[in-house]
């Protein structure tokens, strides 16, 4: 179904079309009509399924452009996700005058207060900093409240903070609540019972039905030692740079390693080999992390990350995922490769694995009913079998 079939306003459709958002995803198709009808919704769908626009579009349709106060609050588990949610909604709002802002730690508190006072209408925030604002006198009763990645938020220990926030911003008039996540844990159900009136529950894919999109080409190499691993990576990168010659900004490669130390070591090695690469780590300052992600989105490059850090970010148009260090289990593999091939676009996942761990490939194929092609090493820089 196309967005034009969802009875959206012309300005929102123009914004979507300007970023080539034409076809709505399953979660958007099933959620948007209910939210436009002011129903509260509990939504379950995997990461990368389009949840942000599923709640973002109805928020934009319901906001009063002339009312310069916070009308919608979106709570997210991480700073990176808050920024990405705001960026995504801003795309749909391109031809409107809505004021969208983020609230998270690590940046000026007073600057955030100033933006609120200037008429921010939509806020994407992390629980800790947003709670600080409420405790210091921020008084709002938004008509729309979203918990994005609610299950992840509760896993990270934010249940008490979120409960406190909801209690502080609940209003006397009816409010619309939207709770989204990859799963629906007990905490989500408990909060829904407390705050939602007759909610609609939408489940796109149950846990046991998880699969790897057919848009992802999956391959693996048997690696016998660390020298083979690095040489194979260099060969792959050489070939990709040749393939994307003149359009390097479209090449976005996400490389997974096991540890923070590993991200730094591999990035340094790749720099020495003449490749443009950056690592993202919890050790970096917030401003540095945001700049790295912005550069990755706009210009394309190699981004080296661990599972832990990558879990809190959502990056568009990743062309390749490389499992430089093997995933810990099949669930980790699913989450890693799911960073590419989104929204039906082609993506490629490449995994390096040792002979003794090759059984993991078989387990992945059997569990997710998929095929991962075995490739063979070719010695010499710049040549590999694909």
C-alpha positions as CSV (number, residue, x, y, z in Angstrom):
1,X,0.0,0.0,0.0
2,X,1.2,3.5,-0.8
3,X,1.2,6.4,1.6
4,X,-1.1,8.2,-0.8
5,X,-3.8,5.6,0.1
6,X,-3.7,6.4,3.9
7,X,-5.6,9.7,3.7
8,X,-2.7,11.8,4.8
9,X,-2.5,15.6,4.4
10,X,-0.8,17.0,1.3
11,X,2.2,18.6,3.2
12,X,3.0,15.3,4.9
13,X,2.8,13.4,1.6
14,X,5.1,15.9,0.0
15,X,7.6,15.4,2.8
16,X,7.5,11.6,2.5
17,X,7.8,11.7,-1.3
18,X,10.8,14.1,-1.1
19,X,12.7,11.4,0.7
20,X,11.3,8.7,-1.6
21,X,9.0,7.1,1.1
22,X,6.4,5.8,-1.3
23,X,5.3,2.3,0.0
24,X,4.1,2.0,3.6
25,X,5.4,-1.0,5.7
26,X,3.2,-3.5,7.4
27,X,3.4,-1.8,10.8
28,X,2.6,1.6,9.2
29,X,-0.4,0.2,7.2
30,X,-1.9,-1.4,10.3
31,X,-1.1,1.3,12.9
32,X,-1.6,4.7,11.2
33,X,-5.4,4.4,10.6
34,X,-6.0,3.6,14.3
35,X,-3.8,6.4,15.5
36,X,-5.4,8.9,13.1
37,X,-8.7,7.8,14.8
38,X,-7.1,8.7,18.1
39,X,-6.9,5.2,19.4
40,X,-4.1,4.2,21.7
41,X,-1.9,1.5,20.3
42,X,0.5,-1.2,21.5
43,X,2.7,-2.2,18.5
44,X,5.2,-5.0,18.2
45,X,7.5,-5.2,15.2
46,X,11.2,-5.8,14.6
47,X,13.8,-3.1,14.4
48,X,13.9,-1.5,11.0
49,X,10.3,-2.2,10.2
50,X,9.3,1.5,10.0
51,X,7.9,2.0,13.6
52,X,9.1,5.6,13.8
53,X,6.9,6.8,10.9
54,X,4.1,4.5,12.1
55,X,3.7,6.8,15.1
56,X,5.5,9.9,13.7
57,X,3.0,10.5,10.8
58,X,-0.1,10.4,13.0
59,X,1.6,12.8,15.5
60,X,2.3,15.3,12.6
61,X,-1.3,15.0,11.5
62,X,-2.7,15.7,14.9
63,X,-0.4,18.6,16.0
64,X,-1.9,22.1,16.1
65,X,0.7,24.1,14.2
66,X,-0.5,27.4,15.8
67,X,-0.1,26.0,19.4
68,X,3.5,26.7,20.5
69,X,3.8,24.2,23.3
70,X,4.8,20.5,23.7
71,X,2.0,18.4,22.2
72,X,3.8,15.1,21.7
73,X,6.5,13.4,23.8
74,X,8.5,10.4,22.5
75,X,10.6,8.6,25.1
76,X,13.5,6.5,23.7
77,X,16.1,4.4,25.5
78,X,19.2,6.1,24.1
79,X,20.4,9.5,22.9
80,X,21.2,8.3,19.5
81,X,17.8,6.9,19.0
82,X,16.1,10.1,20.2
83,X,18.1,12.0,17.6
84,X,17.3,9.5,14.9
85,X,13.6,9.6,15.8
86,X,13.6,13.4,15.6
87,X,15.4,13.3,12.3
88,X,13.0,10.8,10.7
89,X,9.9,12.7,11.8
90,X,11.5,15.9,10.5
91,X,11.7,14.4,7.0
92,X,8.0,13.8,6.9
93,X,7.5,17.3,8.4
94,X,9.7,19.0,5.8
95,X,7.0,21.2,4.3
96,X,5.4,22.1,7.7
97,X,6.5,24.6,10.3
98,X,6.4,22.2,13.2
99,X,9.2,22.6,15.8
100,X,10.8,19.2,16.7
101,X,13.5,18.9,19.4
102,X,15.5,16.4,21.3
103,X,16.2,16.2,25.0
104,X,19.0,14.0,26.3
105,X,22.0,14.2,28.6
106,X,25.5,15.3,27.7
107,X,24.5,18.7,26.2
108,X,23.4,22.0,27.7
109,X,20.4,21.8,30.0
110,X,19.6,25.5,29.6
111,X,19.8,25.3,25.8
112,X,17.0,22.7,26.0
113,X,15.0,24.9,28.3
114,X,15.3,27.8,25.8
115,X,14.1,25.6,22.9
116,X,11.1,24.4,24.9
117,X,10.3,28.1,25.7
118,X,10.5,29.0,22.1
119,X,7.6,26.7,21.3
120,X,8.8,23.2,20.7
121,X,5.8,21.0,19.8
122,X,7.3,17.5,19.4
123,X,10.0,16.2,21.8
124,X,12.1,13.0,21.5
125,X,13.8,12.4,24.8
126,X,15.7,9.9,27.0
127,X,14.1,9.1,30.3
128,X,16.8,10.5,32.6
129,X,17.2,14.0,31.2
130,X,13.5,14.4,30.5
131,X,12.7,13.5,34.1
132,X,15.3,16.1,35.2
133,X,13.3,18.8,33.3
134,X,10.1,17.7,34.9
135,X,11.6,17.7,38.4
136,X,12.9,21.2,37.7
137,X,9.5,22.6,36.9
138,X,8.6,21.6,33.3
139,X,4.8,21.3,33.4
140,X,3.1,19.8,30.3
141,X,0.1,17.7,29.4
142,X,0.8,16.4,25.9
143,X,-2.0,14.9,23.9
144,X,0.3,12.2,22.5
145,X,2.8,10.1,24.4
146,X,5.1,7.5,22.8
147,X,7.4,4.8,24.3
148,X,9.7,3.8,21.5
149,X,11.7,0.6,21.9
150,X,9.8,0.2,25.2
151,X,11.1,-3.4,25.7
152,X,14.7,-2.2,25.3
153,X,14.0,0.7,27.7
154,X,12.8,-1.7,30.4
155,X,15.8,-4.1,29.8
156,X,18.0,-1.1,30.5
157,X,16.3,-0.5,33.9
158,X,14.2,2.6,33.0
159,X,10.9,1.2,34.2
160,X,10.7,3.3,37.3
161,X,11.7,6.5,35.5
162,X,9.2,5.9,32.7
163,X,6.4,5.2,35.2
164,X,7.3,8.4,37.1
165,X,7.3,10.4,33.8
166,X,3.9,9.1,32.7
167,X,2.5,9.9,36.1
168,X,3.8,13.5,35.9
169,X,2.6,14.2,32.4
170,X,-0.8,12.5,32.5
171,X,-3.6,15.0,31.9
172,X,-7.2,15.4,32.9
173,X,-8.3,15.2,29.3
174,X,-8.0,12.0,27.2
175,X,-4.5,11.4,26.0
176,X,-3.3,9.1,23.2
177,X,-0.6,6.5,24.2
178,X,1.6,4.6,21.8
179,X,3.9,1.8,23.1
180,X,6.2,0.2,20.5
181,X,8.9,-2.5,20.7
182,X,10.3,-5.6,19.2
183,X,8.5,-7.5,22.0
184,X,5.7,-6.8,24.4
185,X,7.1,-7.4,27.9
186,X,5.0,-7.5,31.1
187,X,6.1,-3.9,32.0
188,X,4.5,-2.7,28.8
189,X,1.3,-4.5,29.5
190,X,1.2,-3.2,33.1
191,X,1.6,0.5,31.9
192,X,-1.0,0.0,29.2
193,X,-3.5,-1.2,31.7
194,X,-2.8,1.9,33.8
195,X,-2.8,4.6,31.2
196,X,-4.5,3.3,28.0
197,X,-8.2,3.2,27.3
198,X,-9.3,0.3,25.1
199,X,-5.9,0.1,23.2
200,X,-5.4,-1.7,19.9
201,X,-2.6,-4.3,19.9
202,X,-0.8,-4.8,16.6
203,X,1.7,-7.6,16.2
204,X,3.5,-7.8,12.9
205,X,5.8,-10.7,13.5
206,X,5.8,-13.0,16.5
207,X,9.2,-14.0,17.9
208,X,9.3,-17.5,16.5
209,X,8.5,-16.1,13.0
210,X,11.6,-14.0,12.8
211,X,13.4,-14.3,9.5
212,X,16.1,-12.7,7.5
213,X,14.8,-10.6,4.6
214,X,15.3,-12.0,1.1
215,X,16.7,-8.7,0.1
216,X,19.9,-9.6,2.0
217,X,22.6,-11.6,0.2
218,X,24.4,-13.7,2.8
219,X,27.9,-15.1,2.4
220,X,30.7,-16.4,4.6
221,X,34.4,-17.2,4.6
222,X,36.2,-19.8,6.5
223,X,39.1,-18.0,8.2
224,X,42.0,-20.0,9.7
225,X,44.0,-17.2,11.4
226,X,44.0,-13.4,12.1
227,X,46.2,-12.7,9.1
228,X,43.7,-14.4,6.8
229,X,40.9,-12.4,8.4
230,X,42.5,-9.0,7.8
231,X,43.7,-9.8,4.3
232,X,40.2,-11.0,3.4
233,X,38.7,-7.8,4.7
234,X,41.1,-5.7,2.7
235,X,40.4,-7.7,-0.4
236,X,36.6,-7.2,0.0
237,X,37.0,-3.4,0.7
238,X,39.3,-3.0,-2.4
239,X,36.7,-4.6,-4.5
240,X,33.8,-2.6,-3.1
241,X,35.7,0.6,-3.6
242,X,36.2,-0.3,-7.2
243,X,32.5,-1.3,-7.6
244,X,31.4,2.0,-6.1
245,X,33.9,4.2,-7.8
246,X,32.5,7.7,-8.2
247,X,29.6,7.0,-5.8
248,X,31.5,6.2,-2.6
249,X,29.0,8.2,-0.6
250,X,26.5,5.5,-1.2
251,X,28.8,2.8,0.2
252,X,28.0,2.3,3.9
253,X,29.7,-0.6,5.5
254,X,29.0,-1.6,9.1
255,X,31.7,-3.8,10.6
256,X,31.1,-5.7,13.8
257,X,33.8,-6.6,16.2
258,X,33.6,-8.2,19.7
259,X,35.2,-5.5,21.9
260,X,35.7,-1.8,22.3
261,X,39.5,-2.4,22.1
262,X,38.9,-4.3,18.9
263,X,37.1,-1.4,17.3
264,X,40.0,1.0,18.0
265,X,42.6,-1.6,16.8
266,X,40.9,-2.4,13.6
267,X,40.2,1.2,12.8
268,X,43.8,2.1,13.3
269,X,44.9,-0.8,11.1
270,X,42.5,0.2,8.3
271,X,43.8,3.8,8.5
272,X,47.3,2.5,8.0
273,X,46.1,0.6,4.9
274,X,44.6,3.8,3.4
275,X,40.9,3.2,4.2
276,X,38.5,5.8,5.6
277,X,37.1,4.3,8.7
278,X,35.7,5.4,12.0
279,X,34.8,3.5,15.2
280,X,31.9,4.3,17.5
281,X,32.3,3.5,21.2
282,X,30.7,4.4,24.5
283,X,34.1,6.0,25.4
284,X,33.5,8.8,22.8
285,X,32.0,12.1,23.7
286,X,28.3,12.5,22.7
287,X,29.2,15.2,20.2
288,X,31.8,13.0,18.6
289,X,29.4,10.1,18.2
290,X,26.8,12.3,16.6
291,X,29.3,13.7,14.1
292,X,30.5,10.2,13.2
293,X,27.0,9.0,12.6
294,X,26.1,12.1,10.6
295,X,29.2,11.7,8.4
296,X,28.4,8.0,7.9
297,X,24.9,8.9,6.8
298,X,25.9,11.7,4.4
299,X,29.2,10.6,3.0
300,X,29.5,6.9,3.4
301,X,32.5,5.1,5.0
302,X,33.5,2.2,7.2
303,X,31.9,2.2,10.6
304,X,33.4,-0.2,13.2
305,X,31.1,-1.1,16.1
306,X,30.3,-3.6,18.8
307,X,26.9,-5.2,19.3
308,X,26.3,-3.2,22.5
309,X,26.9,0.2,20.9
310,X,25.1,-0.6,17.6
311,X,22.0,-1.7,19.5
312,X,21.2,1.9,20.4
313,X,21.5,3.4,16.9
314,X,19.4,3.0,13.8
315,X,21.3,3.8,10.6
316,X,19.6,4.1,7.2
317,X,20.8,2.6,3.9
318,X,23.6,0.4,5.2
319,X,24.8,-1.4,2.1
320,X,27.0,-4.0,3.7
321,X,27.4,-5.7,7.1
322,X,30.6,-7.5,7.8
323,X,30.9,-9.8,10.8
324,X,34.6,-9.4,11.3
325,X,34.3,-11.2,14.7
326,X,31.7,-13.9,14.6
327,X,28.3,-13.2,16.3
328,X,27.9,-14.8,19.7
329,X,24.7,-16.7,18.7
330,X,22.0,-16.8,16.0
331,X,20.1,-14.0,17.6
332,X,23.1,-11.7,17.4
333,X,23.5,-12.7,13.8
334,X,19.9,-11.8,13.0
335,X,20.3,-8.4,14.7
336,X,23.6,-7.6,12.9
337,X,22.6,-8.5,9.4
338,X,19.2,-6.9,9.9
339,X,21.0,-3.5,9.7
340,X,21.1,-3.9,5.9
341,X,18.5,-4.8,3.3
342,X,15.8,-2.7,5.0
343,X,12.6,-1.6,3.3
344,X,13.2,-4.1,0.5
345,X,16.5,-2.6,-0.5
346,X,19.4,-4.8,-1.5
347,X,22.0,-5.5,1.2
348,X,24.9,-7.9,1.7
349,X,26.0,-9.6,4.9
350,X,29.5,-11.1,5.0
351,X,30.6,-13.3,7.9
352,X,34.1,-14.5,8.8
353,X,34.1,-17.7,10.8
354,X,36.7,-20.3,11.9
355,X,36.4,-24.0,10.9
356,X,35.4,-25.1,14.4
357,X,32.5,-22.6,14.4
358,X,31.1,-23.4,11.0
359,X,28.2,-25.2,12.7
360,X,26.9,-21.8,13.6
361,X,26.2,-21.1,10.0
362,X,24.2,-24.3,9.7
363,X,22.2,-23.4,12.8
364,X,21.4,-20.0,11.4
365,X,20.3,-21.5,8.1
366,X,18.0,-24.1,9.8
367,X,16.5,-21.6,12.3
368,X,15.7,-18.8,9.9
369,X,15.2,-21.0,6.8
370,X,17.8,-19.1,4.8
371,X,20.9,-19.8,2.8
372,X,24.4,-18.5,3.4
373,X,26.8,-19.1,0.5
374,X,30.3,-20.3,1.3
375,X,33.0,-18.4,-0.5
376,X,36.7,-19.2,-0.8
377,X,39.7,-17.1,-0.1
378,X,41.9,-15.9,-3.0
379,X,45.4,-14.9,-2.0
380,X,46.6,-11.5,-3.0
381,X,45.3,-8.0,-2.3
382,X,42.3,-6.9,-4.3
383,X,41.0,-10.3,-5.4
384,X,38.3,-12.3,-3.8
385,X,35.6,-14.8,-5.0
386,X,32.1,-13.2,-5.1
